[in-house]
Amino acid sequence: MTDDEMRAMPIPALQDEGLLFLWVTGRAMEVGRECMRHWGYTRVDEVVWVKTNQLQRVIRTGRTGHWLNHTKEHMLVGVKTHIDEHGNLKFPSWANRGLDTDVIVSEVRETSRKPDEVYGLIERMCPGGRKIEIFGRKHNTRAGYAAV
């Protein structure tokens, strides 16, 4: 997808309130932040996935960076933007904050397969919530998630 096609996705129609978790790499980090704002979300945090190999050593892919070899991916965390009467960002009453760390160290597997630990993090932040995986591949399909 082009950046413009990504911005044009109907993400705002998915929920009236809630959280958005968006994986980004390299230069796409700024595009991801811009898309979040365009879609009506405020970035409130991000998770870093430090990639390791089967020996638990940090890997260097050499494919995702222009200046440095990248060993990590970022998952931006956004909340649907709603402001209270005092100008403060309102968080959904059901969302949990402060339960997890912002770093996951996990082994790389198939292309685009994210670490299993991230799904536990999302479940703890959004207990019982409806979830949708956009651009999910077959190996990312999970019970309780709609996939498109």
N, C-alpha and C positions, 0 to 999 in steps of 0.2 A: 504494500500500500504506500501511496505517497503521503506526505505529511498532511496535505489538504484533505485527502480521503479519510485519514484517521480523524482529523478534527470534525469532519462531517458525519461521523458515526452517531446514531441516535441514542447515545449513552444517557443523556438527561431523562429520556422517557422510561428508563428502567426502574427508577425508584423516586419516591417523594422524599424519603430520608434514608440515610444509610451510609455505608462505607464503600470505598473503591480501592482495590489493590491492583497496582499497575506495574508490571515488570518493565524495566528499561535498561539499556546498555549503552555505553559510550555516549556519542553525541545525542542519542535519543533521550537522554535525561532531561535536557531543556525542552525538547518537543513534548515529552510526557508531562512535564509540569505545566506547559502551556495548554495542552489538551485538557488536563484536569480543570484548570480555570475556565476554559471555554465550555466545558461540559457542566459547570456549576458546582465544582468541588473545591475545597480548600485543602491543600497538602498539610497534614498535621505531623507527619513523621515519615521515616523510610527504614526499611530493613535491608541489610547488606548480607548477601549470600557469598561467603568465602568458599570457593570451589577447591575441592581436594581430589586426589586420585585414590586408587584402591589402597595405596600405602599410607593414606592420610597425610600426604604431602601436598602443599599448595601447588596448584597448577598454573601455568602461564599459557594461555591459548594462542596469543600472538595474532588473533584474527579479529578481535573486537575493538582494538584500540588503535589510535593513530599516533600517539606519542609514546605510550607505555603499553607493555603487554598486560592485558587485563586478567585478573584472578578472581573477579567478583562480578556480581550483578546486583542491581538495586531494585527493590520493590517499593514504589511510592505508596504511601497510605494517605488517602483523602477522605474527608467527610463531606457529605452533601451540604452545601453552604446555606445555612439558615442563621440569621443574626437576631439576638434578643433585643429588647427595648433599650439596653445599655450599650449596644454595639458589639457585644461579645458573641463569638461563635457558639451556637447551640449544638451539643452532641446528643445523639439519640439516647433515650433513657435506658435502653437495653444494652448499649455498647459497653464493653469492659475495657478499661484502660489500665496500664501499669502492671499487667500480668506477665509480660514476656520481655525478652531482651531484643535489641535491634540488630543482632548479629546471629546468623546461622552458619555453622561450619559443617559442610556436608559434601559427600562424594558426587561427582558428575556422573550421569548415566546417559541415556539416549538423548539425541538432539532435542533441545527445547524442554526436556523433562525437568521440572522443578523439584526441589527437595521435599520429601514427604513432611518434614517438620513445619513447613510453611502452612500446610493445611490445618495442623493442630493449632497453630497460632491464630489463624483466621477463625476457627471454630470457637476458640476461647474468647476472642474479641467480639464475635457475633453469635452468641449461643442461641441455637434454635432458629436462627434467621434463614431466609431463603437465599440461595447462592446460585450464581451463574458464572460459568467459565467461558469466556469469549476467546476464540482462537485455540481452544483446547485440542490437543491431539488425543488419540485413543488411549495412550498411556497416562494421560492426565485425567481421564474420566473417573469420577468418584461418586459414590452413593450420596444422595442429598444435594447434588449439584446439577443444575440444568446445563447442558453444553450446546453452544452454537458456533 
